[in-house]
């Protein structure tokens, strides 16, 4: 399957680049990285991704890089600022891939860069059952975005 998400890492050598990721092709190792890094299970991560959970940003950056054969740990990303657009600062962006001719629905609201939806400039979208979770990312740093993973209180350990 083609990628439905591009993870763009800038100003963070040696990881600077664009890394395609097919969210429908995650394997057990990928789910382990998500659980270990962000605390989400394979059934919970979509909601966290749509809310722009910063731990999931790190988890998916690790997954995308590992799928390209790079060895990386979460430590490489914890100091990346969430809200800085200053020149030269490291940045991680999620860019949804929309197939040409696909019914993508109404156009998204205008952002500073209409071709890129970063985790900070995206808009909330429909529920996690939407066709592609990457097409409805919430901004990082929004008032309902957490810096850590949250769990459903009914499934949390006591």
Biotite code that builds the C-alpha atoms (Angstrom):
import biotite.structure as struc

atoms = struc.array([
    struc.Atom([0.000, 0.000, 0.000], chain_id="A", res_id=1, res_name="UNK", atom_name="CA", element="C"),
    struc.Atom([1.187, 3.538, -0.588], chain_id="A", res_id=2, res_name="UNK", atom_name="CA", element="C"),
    struc.Atom([2.053, 5.806, 2.319], chain_id="A", res_id=3, res_name="UNK", atom_name="CA", element="C"),
    struc.Atom([-0.744, 7.812, 3.864], chain_id="A", res_id=4, res_name="UNK", atom_name="CA", element="C"),
    struc.Atom([1.562, 9.938, 5.990], chain_id="A", res_id=5, res_name="UNK", atom_name="CA", element="C"),
    struc.Atom([4.889, 11.667, 5.429], chain_id="A", res_id=6, res_name="UNK", atom_name="CA", element="C"),
    struc.Atom([6.949, 12.470, 8.488], chain_id="A", res_id=7, res_name="UNK", atom_name="CA", element="C"),
    struc.Atom([9.173, 15.454, 7.749], chain_id="A", res_id=8, res_name="UNK", atom_name="CA", element="C"),
    struc.Atom([12.077, 16.034, 10.107], chain_id="A", res_id=9, res_name="UNK", atom_name="CA", element="C"),
    struc.Atom([14.023, 19.257, 9.639], chain_id="A", res_id=10, res_name="UNK", atom_name="CA", element="C"),
    struc.Atom([17.178, 20.634, 11.245], chain_id="A", res_id=11, res_name="UNK", atom_name="CA", element="C"),
    struc.Atom([17.924, 17.427, 13.140], chain_id="A", res_id=12, res_name="UNK", atom_name="CA", element="C"),
    struc.Atom([20.905, 15.706, 11.501], chain_id="A", res_id=13, res_name="UNK", atom_name="CA", element="C"),
    struc.Atom([21.286, 12.852, 10.713], chain_id="A", res_id=14, res_name="UNK", atom_name="CA", element="C"),
    struc.Atom([17.507, 12.394, 10.679], chain_id="A", res_id=15, res_name="UNK", atom_name="CA", element="C"),
    struc.Atom([16.586, 15.376, 8.496], chain_id="A", res_id=16, res_name="UNK", atom_name="CA", element="C"),
    struc.Atom([14.403, 14.207, 5.608], chain_id="A", res_id=17, res_name="UNK", atom_name="CA", element="C"),
    struc.Atom([10.961, 13.020, 4.608], chain_id="A", res_id=18, res_name="UNK", atom_name="CA", element="C"),
    struc.Atom([9.853, 9.540, 5.582], chain_id="A", res_id=19, res_name="UNK", atom_name="CA", element="C"),
    struc.Atom([6.684, 7.938, 4.160], chain_id="A", res_id=20, res_name="UNK", atom_name="CA", element="C"),
    struc.Atom([4.636, 5.783, 6.493], chain_id="A", res_id=21, res_name="UNK", atom_name="CA", element="C"),
    struc.Atom([1.638, 3.560, 5.786], chain_id="A", res_id=22, res_name="UNK", atom_name="CA", element="C"),
    struc.Atom([-0.398, 3.539, 8.990], chain_id="A", res_id=23, res_name="UNK", atom_name="CA", element="C"),
    struc.Atom([-2.314, 0.494, 7.775], chain_id="A", res_id=24, res_name="UNK", atom_name="CA", element="C"),
    struc.Atom([0.864, -1.586, 7.650], chain_id="A", res_id=25, res_name="UNK", atom_name="CA", element="C"),
    struc.Atom([2.109, -1.231, 11.224], chain_id="A", res_id=26, res_name="UNK", atom_name="CA", element="C"),
    struc.Atom([3.541, -4.454, 12.620], chain_id="A", res_id=27, res_name="UNK", atom_name="CA", element="C"),
    struc.Atom([3.925, -5.818, 16.155], chain_id="A", res_id=28, res_name="UNK", atom_name="CA", element="C"),
    struc.Atom([7.296, -4.093, 16.568], chain_id="A", res_id=29, res_name="UNK", atom_name="CA", element="C"),
    struc.Atom([5.723, -0.770, 15.601], chain_id="A", res_id=30, res_name="UNK", atom_name="CA", element="C"),
    struc.Atom([2.937, -1.256, 18.144], chain_id="A", res_id=31, res_name="UNK", atom_name="CA", element="C"),
    struc.Atom([5.570, -2.059, 20.757], chain_id="A", res_id=32, res_name="UNK", atom_name="CA", element="C"),
    struc.Atom([7.322, 1.257, 19.999], chain_id="A", res_id=33, res_name="UNK", atom_name="CA", element="C"),
    struc.Atom([3.982, 3.081, 20.299], chain_id="A", res_id=34, res_name="UNK", atom_name="CA", element="C"),
    struc.Atom([3.241, 1.372, 23.633], chain_id="A", res_id=35, res_name="UNK", atom_name="CA", element="C"),
    struc.Atom([6.749, 1.841, 25.013], chain_id="A", res_id=36, res_name="UNK", atom_name="CA", element="C"),
    struc.Atom([7.145, 5.465, 23.887], chain_id="A", res_id=37, res_name="UNK", atom_name="CA", element="C"),
    struc.Atom([3.619, 6.850, 24.218], chain_id="A", res_id=38, res_name="UNK", atom_name="CA", element="C"),
    struc.Atom([1.716, 4.366, 26.374], chain_id="A", res_id=39, res_name="UNK", atom_name="CA", element="C"),
    struc.Atom([-1.004, 3.615, 23.816], chain_id="A", res_id=40, res_name="UNK", atom_name="CA", element="C"),
    struc.Atom([-2.201, 0.169, 22.793], chain_id="A", res_id=41, res_name="UNK", atom_name="CA", element="C"),
    struc.Atom([-2.866, -0.835, 19.198], chain_id="A", res_id=42, res_name="UNK", atom_name="CA", element="C"),
    struc.Atom([-6.532, 0.071, 19.737], chain_id="A", res_id=43, res_name="UNK", atom_name="CA", element="C"),
    struc.Atom([-5.940, 3.517, 21.310], chain_id="A", res_id=44, res_name="UNK", atom_name="CA", element="C"),
    struc.Atom([-3.265, 5.329, 19.305], chain_id="A", res_id=45, res_name="UNK", atom_name="CA", element="C"),
    struc.Atom([-5.521, 6.782, 16.579], chain_id="A", res_id=46, res_name="UNK", atom_name="CA", element="C"),
    struc.Atom([-7.297, 9.099, 19.019], chain_id="A", res_id=47, res_name="UNK", atom_name="CA", element="C"),
    struc.Atom([-3.981, 10.261, 20.462], chain_id="A", res_id=48, res_name="UNK", atom_name="CA", element="C"),
    struc.Atom([-2.589, 10.906, 16.987], chain_id="A", res_id=49, res_name="UNK", atom_name="CA", element="C"),
    struc.Atom([-5.606, 13.015, 16.087], chain_id="A", res_id=50, res_name="UNK", atom_name="CA", element="C"),
    struc.Atom([-5.143, 15.022, 19.297], chain_id="A", res_id=51, res_name="UNK", atom_name="CA", element="C"),
    struc.Atom([-1.481, 15.619, 18.453], chain_id="A", res_id=52, res_name="UNK", atom_name="CA", element="C"),
    struc.Atom([-0.035, 13.760, 21.431], chain_id="A", res_id=53, res_name="UNK", atom_name="CA", element="C"),
    struc.Atom([3.660, 14.682, 21.511], chain_id="A", res_id=54, res_name="UNK", atom_name="CA", element="C"),
    struc.Atom([4.740, 11.213, 22.669], chain_id="A", res_id=55, res_name="UNK", atom_name="CA", element="C"),
    struc.Atom([3.061, 9.756, 19.580], chain_id="A", res_id=56, res_name="UNK", atom_name="CA", element="C"),
    struc.Atom([4.901, 12.264, 17.398], chain_id="A", res_id=57, res_name="UNK", atom_name="CA", element="C"),
    struc.Atom([8.131, 10.804, 18.770], chain_id="A", res_id=58, res_name="UNK", atom_name="CA", element="C"),
    struc.Atom([6.894, 7.209, 18.417], chain_id="A", res_id=59, res_name="UNK", atom_name="CA", element="C"),
    struc.Atom([5.914, 7.662, 14.750], chain_id="A", res_id=60, res_name="UNK", atom_name="CA", element="C"),
    struc.Atom([9.183, 9.446, 13.959], chain_id="A", res_id=61, res_name="UNK", atom_name="CA", element="C"),
    struc.Atom([11.044, 6.438, 15.388], chain_id="A", res_id=62, res_name="UNK", atom_name="CA", element="C"),
    struc.Atom([8.875, 3.997, 13.423], chain_id="A", res_id=63, res_name="UNK", atom_name="CA", element="C"),
    struc.Atom([9.337, 5.873, 10.131], chain_id="A", res_id=64, res_name="UNK", atom_name="CA", element="C"),
    struc.Atom([13.107, 6.058, 10.571], chain_id="A", res_id=65, res_name="UNK", atom_name="CA", element="C"),
    struc.Atom([13.396, 2.389, 11.549], chain_id="A", res_id=66, res_name="UNK", atom_name="CA", element="C"),
    struc.Atom([11.410, 1.368, 8.481], chain_id="A", res_id=67, res_name="UNK", atom_name="CA", element="C"),
    struc.Atom([14.123, 3.133, 6.457], chain_id="A", res_id=68, res_name="UNK", atom_name="CA", element="C"),
    struc.Atom([16.786, 1.072, 8.219], chain_id="A", res_id=69, res_name="UNK", atom_name="CA", element="C"),
    struc.Atom([17.956, 3.745, 10.675], chain_id="A", res_id=70, res_name="UNK", atom_name="CA", element="C"),
    struc.Atom([18.614, 2.953, 14.327], chain_id="A", res_id=71, res_name="UNK", atom_name="CA", element="C"),
    struc.Atom([17.227, 5.675, 16.571], chain_id="A", res_id=72, res_name="UNK", atom_name="CA", element="C"),
    struc.Atom([15.983, 6.066, 20.113], chain_id="A", res_id=73, res_name="UNK", atom_name="CA", element="C"),
    struc.Atom([13.372, 8.415, 21.524], chain_id="A", res_id=74, res_name="UNK", atom_name="CA", element="C"),
    struc.Atom([16.157, 10.424, 23.171], chain_id="A", res_id=75, res_name="UNK", atom_name="CA", element="C"),
    struc.Atom([16.957, 11.945, 19.782], chain_id="A", res_id=76, res_name="UNK", atom_name="CA", element="C"),
    struc.Atom([13.569, 13.716, 19.724], chain_id="A", res_id=77, res_name="UNK", atom_name="CA", element="C"),
    struc.Atom([12.605, 14.739, 23.254], chain_id="A", res_id=78, res_name="UNK", atom_name="CA", element="C"),
    struc.Atom([14.295, 18.153, 22.929], chain_id="A", res_id=79, res_name="UNK", atom_name="CA", element="C"),
    struc.Atom([12.523, 19.097, 19.680], chain_id="A", res_id=80, res_name="UNK", atom_name="CA", element="C"),
    struc.Atom([10.383, 22.172, 20.484], chain_id="A", res_id=81, res_name="UNK", atom_name="CA", element="C"),
    struc.Atom([6.653, 21.876, 19.903], chain_id="A", res_id=82, res_name="UNK", atom_name="CA", element="C"),
    struc.Atom([5.872, 25.475, 19.055], chain_id="A", res_id=83, res_name="UNK", atom_name="CA", element="C"),
    struc.Atom([8.975, 27.017, 17.506], chain_id="A", res_id=84, res_name="UNK", atom_name="CA", element="C"),
    struc.Atom([9.089, 28.132, 13.889], chain_id="A", res_id=85, res_name="UNK", atom_name="CA", element="C"),
    struc.Atom([12.403, 29.897, 14.441], chain_id="A", res_id=86, res_name="UNK", atom_name="CA", element="C"),
    struc.Atom([14.912, 29.355, 11.636], chain_id="A", res_id=87, res_name="UNK", atom_name="CA", element="C"),
    struc.Atom([17.308, 26.523, 12.305], chain_id="A", res_id=88, res_name="UNK", atom_name="CA", element="C"),
    struc.Atom([15.214, 24.928, 15.054], chain_id="A", res_id=89, res_name="UNK", atom_name="CA", element="C"),
    struc.Atom([14.451, 21.201, 14.759], chain_id="A", res_id=90, res_name="UNK", atom_name="CA", element="C"),
    struc.Atom([10.914, 20.345, 13.726], chain_id="A", res_id=91, res_name="UNK", atom_name="CA", element="C"),
    struc.Atom([8.793, 17.236, 13.173], chain_id="A", res_id=92, res_name="UNK", atom_name="CA", element="C"),
    struc.Atom([5.771, 17.527, 10.895], chain_id="A", res_id=93, res_name="UNK", atom_name="CA", element="C"),
    struc.Atom([3.139, 15.031, 9.825], chain_id="A", res_id=94, res_name="UNK", atom_name="CA", element="C"),
    struc.Atom([1.954, 15.557, 6.265], chain_id="A", res_id=95, res_name="UNK", atom_name="CA", element="C"),
    struc.Atom([-1.138, 13.607, 5.207], chain_id="A", res_id=96, res_name="UNK", atom_name="CA", element="C"),
    struc.Atom([-0.887, 12.079, 1.739], chain_id="A", res_id=97, res_name="UNK", atom_name="CA", element="C"),
    struc.Atom([-4.071, 12.479, -0.281], chain_id="A", res_id=98, res_name="UNK", atom_name="CA", element="C"),
    struc.Atom([-4.458, 10.307, -3.348], chain_id="A", res_id=99, res_name="UNK", atom_name="CA", element="C"),
    struc.Atom([-5.279, 12.214, -6.517], chain_id="A", res_id=100, res_name="UNK", atom_name="CA", element="C"),
    struc.Atom([-8.903, 11.759, -7.426], chain_id="A", res_id=101, res_name="UNK", atom_name="CA", element="C"),
    struc.Atom([-9.780, 10.486, -3.948], chain_id="A", res_id=102, res_name="UNK", atom_name="CA", element="C"),
    struc.Atom([-12.823, 11.982, -2.304], chain_id="A", res_id=103, res_name="UNK", atom_name="CA", element="C"),
    struc.Atom([-11.066, 13.955, 0.391], chain_id="A", res_id=104, res_name="UNK", atom_name="CA", element="C"),
    struc.Atom([-14.195, 15.877, 1.428], chain_id="A", res_id=105, res_name="UNK", atom_name="CA", element="C"),
    struc.Atom([-14.242, 19.634, 1.839], chain_id="A", res_id=106, res_name="UNK", atom_name="CA", element="C"),
    struc.Atom([-10.939, 21.479, 1.641], chain_id="A", res_id=107, res_name="UNK", atom_name="CA", element="C"),
    struc.Atom([-9.201, 22.080, 4.978], chain_id="A", res_id=108, res_name="UNK", atom_name="CA", element="C"),
    struc.Atom([-9.139, 25.567, 6.484], chain_id="A", res_id=109, res_name="UNK", atom_name="CA", element="C"),
    struc.Atom([-6.322, 27.766, 5.225], chain_id="A", res_id=110, res_name="UNK", atom_name="CA", element="C"),
    struc.Atom([-3.099, 27.572, 7.212], chain_id="A", res_id=111, res_name="UNK", atom_name="CA", element="C"),
    struc.Atom([0.190, 29.388, 6.867], chain_id="A", res_id=112, res_name="UNK", atom_name="CA", element="C"),
    struc.Atom([1.361, 26.683, 4.470], chain_id="A", res_id=113, res_name="UNK", atom_name="CA", element="C"),
    struc.Atom([-1.608, 25.266, 2.589], chain_id="A", res_id=114, res_name="UNK", atom_name="CA", element="C"),
    struc.Atom([0.322, 22.277, 1.236], chain_id="A", res_id=115, res_name="UNK", atom_name="CA", element="C"),
    struc.Atom([1.607, 21.095, 4.613], chain_id="A", res_id=116, res_name="UNK", atom_name="CA", element="C"),
    struc.Atom([-0.389, 20.161, 7.665], chain_id="A", res_id=117, res_name="UNK", atom_name="CA", element="C"),
    struc.Atom([1.980, 20.150, 10.596], chain_id="A", res_id=118, res_name="UNK", atom_name="CA", element="C"),
    struc.Atom([0.910, 18.790, 13.921], chain_id="A", res_id=119, res_name="UNK", atom_name="CA", element="C"),
    struc.Atom([0.768, 22.397, 15.105], chain_id="A", res_id=120, res_name="UNK", atom_name="CA", element="C"),
    struc.Atom([-1.243, 23.860, 12.236], chain_id="A", res_id=121, res_name="UNK", atom_name="CA", element="C"),
    struc.Atom([-3.708, 21.039, 11.515], chain_id="A", res_id=122, res_name="UNK", atom_name="CA", element="C"),
    struc.Atom([-7.365, 21.170, 12.378], chain_id="A", res_id=123, res_name="UNK", atom_name="CA", element="C"),
    struc.Atom([-9.337, 18.611, 14.361], chain_id="A", res_id=124, res_name="UNK", atom_name="CA", element="C"),
    struc.Atom([-11.334, 16.255, 12.247], chain_id="A", res_id=125, res_name="UNK", atom_name="CA", element="C"),
    struc.Atom([-13.939, 13.558, 12.550], chain_id="A", res_id=126, res_name="UNK", atom_name="CA", element="C"),
    struc.Atom([-13.743, 10.593, 14.866], chain_id="A", res_id=127, res_name="UNK", atom_name="CA", element="C"),
    struc.Atom([-10.884, 8.111, 14.902], chain_id="A", res_id=128, res_name="UNK", atom_name="CA", element="C"),
    struc.Atom([-12.870, 5.856, 12.630], chain_id="A", res_id=129, res_name="UNK", atom_name="CA", element="C"),
    struc.Atom([-12.204, 8.248, 9.739], chain_id="A", res_id=130, res_name="UNK", atom_name="CA", element="C"),
    struc.Atom([-10.615, 6.686, 6.681], chain_id="A", res_id=131, res_name="UNK", atom_name="CA", element="C"),
    struc.Atom([-7.110, 7.988, 7.407], chain_id="A", res_id=132, res_name="UNK", atom_name="CA", element="C"),
    struc.Atom([-6.110, 9.229, 10.862], chain_id="A", res_id=133, res_name="UNK", atom_name="CA", element="C"),
    struc.Atom([-3.368, 11.267, 9.252], chain_id="A", res_id=134, res_name="UNK", atom_name="CA", element="C"),
    struc.Atom([-5.858, 13.435, 7.386], chain_id="A", res_id=135, res_name="UNK", atom_name="CA", element="C"),
    struc.Atom([-7.316, 14.931, 10.557], chain_id="A", res_id=136, res_name="UNK", atom_name="CA", element="C"),
    struc.Atom([-4.415, 15.744, 12.863], chain_id="A", res_id=137, res_name="UNK", atom_name="CA", element="C"),
    struc.Atom([-4.892, 18.040, 15.823], chain_id="A", res_id=138, res_name="UNK", atom_name="CA", element="C"),
    struc.Atom([-2.313, 20.725, 16.533], chain_id="A", res_id=139, res_name="UNK", atom_name="CA", element="C"),
    struc.Atom([0.464, 19.988, 18.977], chain_id="A", res_id=140, res_name="UNK", atom_name="CA", element="C"),
    struc.Atom([0.238, 22.363, 21.884], chain_id="A", res_id=141, res_name="UNK", atom_name="CA", element="C"),
    struc.Atom([-3.510, 22.935, 21.531], chain_id="A", res_id=142, res_name="UNK", atom_name="CA", element="C"),
    struc.Atom([-5.358, 23.352, 24.784], chain_id="A", res_id=143, res_name="UNK", atom_name="CA", element="C"),
    struc.Atom([-6.534, 19.735, 24.728], chain_id="A", res_id=144, res_name="UNK", atom_name="CA", element="C"),
    struc.Atom([-3.198, 18.282, 23.613], chain_id="A", res_id=145, res_name="UNK", atom_name="CA", element="C"),
    struc.Atom([-1.165, 16.513, 26.268], chain_id="A", res_id=146, res_name="UNK", atom_name="CA", element="C"),
    struc.Atom([2.553, 16.213, 26.583], chain_id="A", res_id=147, res_name="UNK", atom_name="CA", element="C"),
    struc.Atom([2.144, 12.607, 27.646], chain_id="A", res_id=148, res_name="UNK", atom_name="CA", element="C"),
    struc.Atom([-0.132, 9.736, 26.781], chain_id="A", res_id=149, res_name="UNK", atom_name="CA", element="C"),
    struc.Atom([-3.432, 9.359, 28.504], chain_id="A", res_id=150, res_name="UNK", atom_name="CA", element="C"),
    struc.Atom([-5.405, 6.205, 28.982], chain_id="A", res_id=151, res_name="UNK", atom_name="CA", element="C"),
    struc.Atom([-9.061, 5.475, 29.277], chain_id="A", res_id=152, res_name="UNK", atom_name="CA", element="C"),
    struc.Atom([-9.763, 5.484, 33.033], chain_id="A", res_id=153, res_name="UNK", atom_name="CA", element="C"),
    struc.Atom([-11.790, 2.318, 32.624], chain_id="A", res_id=154, res_name="UNK", atom_name="CA", element="C"),
    struc.Atom([-8.776, 0.444, 31.257], chain_id="A", res_id=155, res_name="UNK", atom_name="CA", element="C"),
    struc.Atom([-6.047, 2.070, 33.368], chain_id="A", res_id=156, res_name="UNK", atom_name="CA", element="C"),
    struc.Atom([-4.304, 0.077, 36.047], chain_id="A", res_id=157, res_name="UNK", atom_name="CA", element="C"),
    struc.Atom([-5.302, 1.080, 39.570], chain_id="A", res_id=158, res_name="UNK", atom_name="CA", element="C"),
])
